Amino acid sequence: MAGSGQQRAGKKPAKELLLEAAERLFYARGVGATGIDAITSMAGVAKKSLYNNFSSKSELVEAYLTARHEEWLGLYRARLSVAATPQQCVLAVFEAYIDHADLAYENGFRGCGLLNAAAELPVGDPGRLAVREHKEEVERIIAGHVSKLLPRQKDAERLARHLAFLLEGSMARAGLEGDDSCLHAAREMAARMLEAR
């Protein structure tokens, strides 16, 4: 007979269930508005399971942010795998954001889950740093692709920053409008900018 700490055949581990519930609730309701009881209820586990797997709600929020980052990287890598040119590689970043917007969300698309969470966290919170690192990584990814198009590093960095700001602005608007039309428009603007280079 399996011990109480082991999972039963066919059932996900409590940690996975808790993270899945947190992902759904944090995105749909917000980090601050989502309590531990709601998360454990949706996960179908006891509150003790939460504290056996995460030392605090803050640690669960950090795990959520890491999962969102990894989710986006997966979408980006899938797009990158079919990109043949540096221009297509840059556009793969925009397309990954479109794919993010087109995922099935319980209460509709609300924008970037990372930025939404960061807006609720206090200055100095480790979660805000994790979101900043994600956004900086996206800009570095864009810069890496742009550097293959522009020989001067300063020009590549400037264009990459411009494209990153275009991407983030379009994501914010897409979240407010609840669909991907702003992201498609930003992708087209980015394509025209790259063609002009």
C-alpha positions as MATLAB code, in Angstrom:
seq = 'MAGSGQQRAGKKPAKELLLEAAERLFYARGVGATGIDAITSMAGVAKKSLYNNFSSKSELVEAYLTARHEEWLGLYRARLSVAATPQQCVLAVFEAYIDHADLAYENGFRGCGLLNAAAELPVGDPGRLAVREHKEEVERIIAGHVSKLLPRQKDAERLARHLAFLLEGSMARAGLEGDDSCLHAAREMAARMLEAR';
ca = [
       0.000    0.000    0.000;
       1.336    3.410   -0.969;
       2.176    5.828    1.827;
       0.162    9.008    2.284;
       3.016   11.113    0.829;
       3.017    9.177   -2.446;
       0.685    9.846   -5.324;
      -1.938    7.322   -6.308;
      -1.706    5.780   -9.768;
      -3.080    8.151  -12.397;
      -3.274   11.168  -10.078;
      -1.010   14.161  -10.465;
       1.233   15.156   -7.570;
      -0.213   17.795   -5.239;
       2.485   20.289   -6.247;
       1.459   20.056   -9.891;
      -2.247   20.349   -9.036;
      -1.575   23.394   -6.856;
       0.496   25.120   -9.521;
      -2.138   24.450  -12.201;
      -4.856   25.875   -9.953;
      -2.707   28.896   -9.084;
      -1.975   29.534  -12.768;
      -5.679   29.567  -13.624;
      -6.754   31.654  -10.650;
      -3.872   34.142  -10.623;
      -4.431   34.868  -14.304;
      -8.231   35.047  -14.090;
      -8.597   36.902  -10.779;
      -5.201   38.354   -9.970;
      -2.578   37.409   -7.418;
      -3.904   39.553   -4.578;
      -7.532   38.536   -5.041;
      -6.724   34.823   -5.013;
      -6.517   33.253   -1.596;
      -4.928   30.007   -0.516;
      -8.354   28.453    0.139;
      -9.437   29.040   -3.466;
      -6.228   27.484   -4.783;
      -6.415   24.383   -2.579;
     -10.122   23.991   -3.344;
      -9.585   24.128   -7.106;
      -6.584   21.792   -6.813;
      -8.625   19.371   -4.714;
      -5.958   19.098   -2.029;
      -5.725   19.941    1.656;
      -4.231   23.265    2.744;
      -1.425   21.290    4.399;
      -0.414   20.042    0.927;
       0.186   23.604   -0.160;
       2.565   24.258    2.711;
       4.261   20.890    2.205;
       5.121   21.995   -1.349;
       5.497   25.774   -1.083;
       6.759   27.619    1.975;
       4.370   30.511    1.368;
       2.005   32.085   -1.127;
       4.963   34.193   -2.281;
       6.851   31.047   -3.227;
       3.788   29.819   -5.129;
       3.636   33.168   -6.962;
       7.302   32.785   -7.918;
       6.610   29.260   -9.221;
       3.689   30.669  -11.223;
       5.905   33.359  -12.763;
       8.544   30.777  -13.656;
       5.884   28.572  -15.266;
       4.542   31.530  -17.304;
       8.072   32.320  -18.479;
       8.652   28.700  -19.504;
       5.279   28.616  -21.247;
       6.233   31.639  -23.355;
       9.668   30.187  -24.138;
       7.942   27.034  -25.396;
       5.692   29.075  -27.685;
       8.699   31.040  -28.949;
      10.819   27.922  -29.571;
       7.992   26.356  -31.569;
       7.802   29.451  -33.784;
      11.586   29.711  -34.032;
      11.860   26.110  -35.225;
      10.218   27.066  -38.535;
      11.898   30.465  -38.990;
      14.455   30.477  -41.796;
      15.812   34.044  -41.785;
      16.845   36.555  -39.123;
      13.712   38.590  -39.966;
      11.509   35.534  -39.434;
      13.308   34.860  -36.147;
      12.426   38.358  -34.900;
       8.837   37.901  -36.034;
       8.751   34.541  -34.209;
       8.926   36.534  -30.968;
       5.844   38.531  -31.977;
       4.081   35.356  -33.121;
       4.765   33.693  -29.769;
       2.989   36.611  -28.083;
       0.074   36.148  -30.506;
       0.010   32.451  -29.616;
      -0.030   33.429  -25.928;
      -3.038   35.674  -26.546;
      -4.832   32.891  -28.390;
      -4.570   30.306  -25.616;
      -7.855   29.289  -24.016;
      -8.431   31.428  -20.935;
     -11.280   30.839  -18.521;
     -12.418   34.474  -18.403;
     -10.837   35.652  -21.648;
      -7.461   37.105  -22.502;
      -6.237   39.702  -19.966;
      -2.790   40.473  -21.352;
       0.597   39.343  -20.148;
       0.204   37.270  -16.990;
       3.690   38.276  -15.896;
       3.017   42.007  -16.138;
      -0.392   41.592  -14.519;
       1.231   39.872  -11.542;
       4.100   42.390  -11.365;
       1.599   45.252  -11.196;
       0.220   43.749   -7.974;
       3.536   43.025   -6.287;
       5.316   45.574   -4.100;
       8.580   47.195   -5.144;
      11.453   44.933   -4.185;
       9.395   41.744   -4.391;
      11.373   38.871   -5.983;
       8.464   38.295   -8.354;
       8.902   41.746   -9.885;
      12.560   40.942  -10.517;
      11.561   37.665  -12.204;
       9.192   39.549  -14.527;
      11.865   42.132  -15.331;
      14.338   39.353  -16.137;
      11.800   37.765  -18.489;
      11.227   41.035  -20.338;
      14.975   41.655  -20.568;
      15.457   38.140  -21.936;
      12.846   38.788  -24.623;
      14.691   41.967  -25.612;
      18.020   40.067  -25.704;
      16.435   37.421  -27.929;
      15.234   40.120  -30.318;
      18.670   41.810  -30.216;
      20.395   38.535  -31.049;
      18.300   38.137  -34.188;
      18.556   41.814  -35.156;
      22.362   41.721  -34.810;
      22.421   39.341  -37.786;
      20.731   42.051  -39.850;
      22.621   45.131  -38.719;
      26.410   45.101  -38.538;
      26.753   47.916  -36.000;
      25.946   46.764  -32.455;
      24.505   50.129  -31.378;
      22.085   50.101  -34.336;
      21.047   46.535  -33.514;
      20.509   47.373  -29.829;
      18.480   50.477  -30.694;
      16.225   48.601  -33.118;
      15.836   45.688  -30.689;
      14.737   48.060  -27.927;
      12.292   49.746  -30.288;
      10.838   46.367  -31.298;
      10.649   45.220  -27.662;
       8.733   48.382  -26.725;
       6.434   47.901  -29.718;
       5.801   44.334  -28.591;
       5.116   45.260  -24.957;
       2.855   48.172  -25.875;
       0.846   46.003  -28.223;
       0.554   43.318  -25.548;
      -0.757   45.848  -23.028;
      -3.366   47.096  -25.504;
      -4.277   43.542  -26.519;
      -4.902   42.721  -22.864;
      -7.185   45.724  -22.487;
      -9.061   44.903  -25.666;
      -9.195   41.164  -24.924;
      -7.989   39.903  -28.302;
      -4.904   39.578  -30.484;
      -5.602   42.290  -33.094;
      -3.050   44.753  -31.628;
      -0.426   42.013  -31.626;
      -1.068   41.250  -35.296;
      -0.768   44.969  -36.074;
       2.525   45.146  -34.137;
       3.860   42.127  -36.030;
       3.073   43.835  -39.314;
       4.755   47.069  -38.146;
       7.815   45.064  -37.092;
       7.920   43.298  -40.465;
       7.855   46.656  -42.280;
      10.593   48.034  -40.026;
      12.784   45.001  -40.710;
      12.170   45.193  -44.459;
      13.217   48.863  -44.427;
      16.585   47.859  -42.933;
];
